[in-house]
Amino acid sequence: MNKIGKIVVRLYAEMSESNKAYVLSKAIKFEEYEAFCKRLKNVNPEVLPYNFLITHLKKYCQFNTVNGLKKLSDIPSTKDKLRLVKVWVPNGRFIPEDATSFVPLGNEHLVTELISGVIYKIKERCMLIKWESIKSSLANVSVGNDEVIAARLDYEKKYTEPQDVYFVLDKNKSLLKIGVSKDVFLRLRTLKSKFTKDLEVLSVIKYGGVSLESRLHKHFKALKADTKGIGNEWFYFKKELHDFILELNNHVHKSDFIEKTLKD
């Protein structure tokens, strides 16, 4: 039995005996009842009226919805804004994902679809206020030197690849490396030992992966640096890239800004 059938059966079961009898007597007077009985001639005659009633009610039973009076069969579950949905919302607590990044914790709430978006935005706003108040106390000192690495809030929902996209600046040469790694700060230590210690992570896009890295390389190809011997992922750190990263870091959901920028 499908979902509509289960709703009808439940509603019928909740009726008083007199209402059940009235509804059943009305149902078997329809012309479709005779044809229904002929189709199911091998079924126990005692259950035919009930079976027909359920089938009939599924077609004609009406309910008040946010869009007015509707038949059950005409109510798409995704359109009824008063239906209950589970919504995950942040609760203002955070858990470390690695030495410098934190992810927000949350809870699921059962709310009507009509207000689910509002509830999410309110809780998200409260979470961001809490993060701003505590992030300075979560900074981490890099092992092996006195560099203080600011805590990052990793709050990305659109990208799902196993590697993160990183932007590493060579401060001496004003070159920016756009690469990928599963562990950005382990990668940073490797780059420092290979090239120079004057490297700094400017931004990280969680789960962006190789596909996003390729799109960024293509988008900034006019700034591509000739860096033979040290790889082809370095770009001149001009105003365009500087402004891009500045704006990127102002977005909680970096993917929103990325997708809008790369589309334009």
C-alpha positions as CSV (number, residue, x, y, z in Angstrom):
1,M,0.0,0.0,0.0
2,N,1.4,3.4,-0.9
3,K,1.6,6.5,1.3
4,I,-1.8,7.9,0.2
5,G,-3.5,4.6,0.9
6,K,-2.0,4.4,4.4
7,I,-3.3,7.9,5.2
8,V,-6.8,7.0,4.0
9,V,-6.8,3.8,6.1
10,R,-5.7,5.7,9.2
11,L,-8.4,8.4,8.7
12,Y,-11.1,5.8,8.1
13,A,-10.1,3.9,11.2
14,E,-10.3,7.0,13.4
15,M,-14.0,7.6,12.3
16,S,-16.9,6.7,14.6
17,E,-18.9,3.6,13.7
18,S,-21.8,5.7,12.5
19,N,-19.6,7.8,10.2
20,K,-17.9,4.7,8.8
21,A,-21.3,3.2,8.0
22,Y,-22.4,6.5,6.3
23,V,-19.3,6.8,4.2
24,L,-19.4,3.1,3.2
25,S,-23.1,3.4,2.2
26,K,-22.3,6.4,0.0
27,A,-19.3,4.7,-1.6
28,I,-21.1,1.5,-2.8
29,K,-23.7,3.6,-4.6
30,F,-21.2,4.8,-7.1
31,E,-21.3,3.3,-10.6
32,E,-17.7,2.3,-10.3
33,Y,-18.5,-0.1,-7.4
34,E,-20.2,-2.6,-9.7
35,A,-17.3,-2.6,-12.1
36,F,-14.9,-3.0,-9.2
37,C,-16.8,-6.1,-8.0
38,K,-16.6,-7.7,-11.4
39,R,-12.9,-7.1,-11.6
40,L,-12.4,-8.8,-8.2
41,K,-15.0,-11.5,-8.5
42,N,-12.7,-14.1,-6.8
43,V,-12.2,-11.9,-3.7
44,N,-14.3,-12.5,-0.6
45,P,-17.5,-10.5,-1.1
46,E,-17.5,-9.4,2.5
47,V,-14.3,-7.3,2.0
48,L,-15.2,-5.8,-1.3
49,P,-17.0,-2.8,0.0
50,Y,-14.1,-1.9,2.3
51,N,-11.5,-2.4,-0.5
52,F,-13.6,-0.3,-2.8
53,L,-14.0,2.4,-0.2
54,I,-10.2,2.8,0.3
55,T,-9.7,2.9,-3.4
56,H,-12.5,5.5,-3.8
57,L,-11.3,7.7,-0.9
58,K,-7.8,7.8,-2.4
59,K,-9.2,9.4,-5.5
60,Y,-11.7,11.8,-4.0
61,C,-10.7,12.5,-0.3
62,Q,-9.9,16.3,0.1
63,F,-7.8,18.2,2.6
64,N,-7.1,21.8,3.4
65,T,-3.5,22.7,2.5
66,V,-1.6,26.0,2.3
67,N,-2.6,26.0,-1.4
68,G,-6.3,25.5,-0.7
69,L,-8.6,22.5,-0.8
70,K,-6.8,19.6,-2.6
71,K,-7.3,15.9,-3.3
72,L,-4.6,13.7,-1.7
73,S,-3.5,12.6,-5.2
74,D,-3.0,16.2,-6.2
75,I,-0.8,17.2,-3.3
76,P,2.9,16.8,-4.3
77,S,4.8,16.1,-1.1
78,T,7.4,18.7,-2.1
79,K,4.8,21.4,-2.6
80,D,2.9,21.3,0.6
81,K,4.7,23.9,2.8
82,L,3.0,22.7,5.9
83,R,4.5,19.2,5.8
84,L,7.0,18.3,8.5
85,V,10.6,18.0,7.4
86,K,13.8,17.2,9.3
87,V,16.3,20.1,9.2
88,W,19.9,20.0,10.4
89,V,20.9,23.3,12.0
90,P,24.1,24.3,13.8
91,N,24.0,24.5,17.6
92,G,26.9,26.8,18.3
93,R,29.4,24.1,19.2
94,F,32.5,23.1,17.2
95,I,34.8,20.2,17.0
96,P,38.4,20.2,15.7
97,E,38.9,18.5,12.3
98,D,42.7,19.0,12.3
99,A,45.2,21.2,14.0
100,T,43.7,24.5,12.6
101,S,40.2,23.8,11.3
102,F,36.9,23.3,13.1
103,V,33.6,22.0,11.9
104,P,30.2,23.1,13.4
105,L,28.1,20.6,15.3
106,G,24.3,20.6,15.0
107,N,21.0,18.9,15.7
108,E,18.1,17.8,13.6
109,H,14.7,19.5,14.2
110,L,11.3,18.6,13.0
111,V,9.7,21.7,11.5
112,T,7.2,22.7,8.8
113,E,8.8,23.2,5.4
114,L,7.4,26.7,5.3
115,I,9.7,27.9,8.1
116,S,12.6,25.5,7.7
117,G,14.7,28.0,5.8
118,V,14.1,30.7,8.4
119,I,15.0,28.4,11.2
120,Y,18.3,27.4,9.5
121,K,19.3,31.0,8.8
122,I,18.6,32.1,12.4
123,K,20.6,29.2,13.8
124,E,23.4,29.7,11.3
125,R,23.7,33.4,12.3
126,C,23.9,32.5,16.0
127,M,26.6,30.0,15.2
128,L,28.7,32.6,13.2
129,I,28.4,35.1,16.1
130,K,29.7,32.4,18.5
131,W,32.5,31.5,16.1
132,E,33.7,35.1,15.9
133,S,33.8,35.4,19.7
134,I,36.0,32.3,20.2
135,K,38.1,31.9,17.0
136,S,41.1,34.0,18.3
137,S,41.5,31.6,21.3
138,L,41.7,28.6,19.0
139,A,44.7,29.8,17.0
140,N,47.5,27.2,16.8
141,V,51.3,27.6,16.9
142,S,53.0,25.7,14.1
143,V,55.3,22.9,15.2
144,G,59.0,23.8,14.6
145,N,58.6,27.6,14.5
146,D,56.7,30.4,16.1
147,E,54.2,31.0,13.3
148,V,50.7,31.4,14.6
149,I,48.0,29.8,12.4
150,A,44.5,31.2,12.7
151,A,41.7,28.8,13.3
152,R,39.4,28.2,10.3
153,L,35.8,27.3,10.2
154,D,35.2,24.6,7.7
155,Y,31.5,24.9,6.8
156,E,31.2,23.7,3.2
157,K,28.3,21.7,1.8
158,K,28.6,21.8,-2.0
159,Y,32.0,20.2,-2.6
160,T,32.6,16.6,-1.8
161,E,36.0,15.6,-3.3
162,P,38.6,14.0,-0.9
163,Q,41.2,16.8,-1.4
164,D,41.1,20.5,-0.4
165,V,42.1,23.4,-2.7
166,Y,44.7,25.7,-1.1
167,F,46.2,29.1,-1.9
168,V,49.8,29.4,-0.7
169,L,51.7,32.7,-1.1
170,D,55.4,33.0,-1.6
171,K,55.8,36.4,0.1
172,N,59.3,37.0,-1.3
173,K,58.4,36.4,-4.9
174,S,54.8,37.5,-4.8
175,L,53.8,34.2,-6.4
176,L,50.6,32.3,-5.4
177,K,50.4,28.5,-5.6
178,I,46.9,27.0,-6.3
179,G,47.1,23.3,-5.5
180,V,45.3,20.4,-3.8
181,S,46.1,18.3,-0.8
182,K,44.4,16.0,1.8
183,D,46.4,17.7,4.5
184,V,47.1,21.3,3.6
185,F,49.5,22.1,6.5
186,L,51.5,19.0,6.0
187,R,51.8,20.1,2.4
188,L,52.8,23.6,3.6
189,R,55.7,22.1,5.7
190,T,56.8,20.1,2.6
191,L,56.8,23.2,0.4
192,K,58.7,25.2,3.0
193,S,61.4,22.5,3.2
194,K,61.6,22.4,-0.6
195,F,61.5,26.0,-1.5
196,T,61.4,28.8,1.1
197,K,60.1,29.3,4.6
198,D,58.4,32.5,3.6
199,L,55.2,30.7,2.5
200,E,51.8,31.4,3.9
201,V,48.4,29.7,3.5
202,L,46.0,32.5,2.5
203,S,42.8,30.4,2.1
204,V,41.5,26.8,1.9
205,I,38.4,25.5,0.1
206,K,37.4,22.3,1.8
207,Y,36.6,19.3,-0.5
208,G,37.1,21.3,-3.7
209,G,39.4,18.7,-5.2
210,V,41.2,18.5,-8.6
211,S,38.2,19.6,-10.6
212,L,37.9,22.9,-8.8
213,E,41.7,23.4,-8.9
214,S,41.6,23.0,-12.7
215,R,38.8,25.5,-13.0
216,L,40.7,28.0,-11.0
217,H,43.8,27.5,-13.0
218,K,41.8,28.2,-16.2
219,H,40.1,31.2,-14.7
220,F,43.5,32.8,-13.7
221,K,45.5,31.6,-16.7
222,A,46.3,35.3,-17.6
223,L,48.3,35.4,-14.4
224,K,50.2,32.1,-14.9
225,A,53.8,32.4,-13.9
226,D,56.7,30.8,-15.8
227,T,58.1,28.7,-13.1
228,K,60.0,25.9,-14.8
229,G,61.4,23.4,-12.3
230,I,59.0,24.1,-9.5
231,G,55.7,23.1,-11.1
232,N,53.0,24.8,-13.1
233,E,50.6,25.8,-10.3
234,W,52.1,29.2,-9.6
235,F,50.5,32.5,-10.4
236,Y,51.5,36.2,-10.2
237,F,49.9,37.6,-7.0
238,K,48.4,40.6,-8.7
239,K,45.4,42.7,-7.5
240,E,42.9,40.4,-9.2
241,L,44.0,37.4,-7.2
242,H,44.5,39.5,-4.0
243,D,40.9,40.8,-4.2
244,F,39.6,37.4,-5.1
245,I,41.0,35.8,-2.0
246,L,40.0,38.7,0.2
247,E,36.4,38.3,-0.9
248,L,36.6,34.5,-0.8
249,N,37.6,34.6,2.9
250,N,34.6,36.8,3.7
251,H,32.2,34.0,2.7
252,V,31.2,31.3,5.2
253,H,30.2,29.1,2.2
254,K,33.1,29.7,-0.1
255,S,31.5,27.6,-2.8
256,D,28.7,30.2,-3.2
257,F,31.3,32.9,-4.1
258,I,33.4,30.5,-6.2
259,E,30.5,29.2,-8.3
260,K,29.2,32.8,-9.0
261,T,32.7,34.0,-9.9
262,L,33.7,31.2,-12.1
263,K,30.3,31.3,-13.9
264,D,30.7,35.0,-14.8
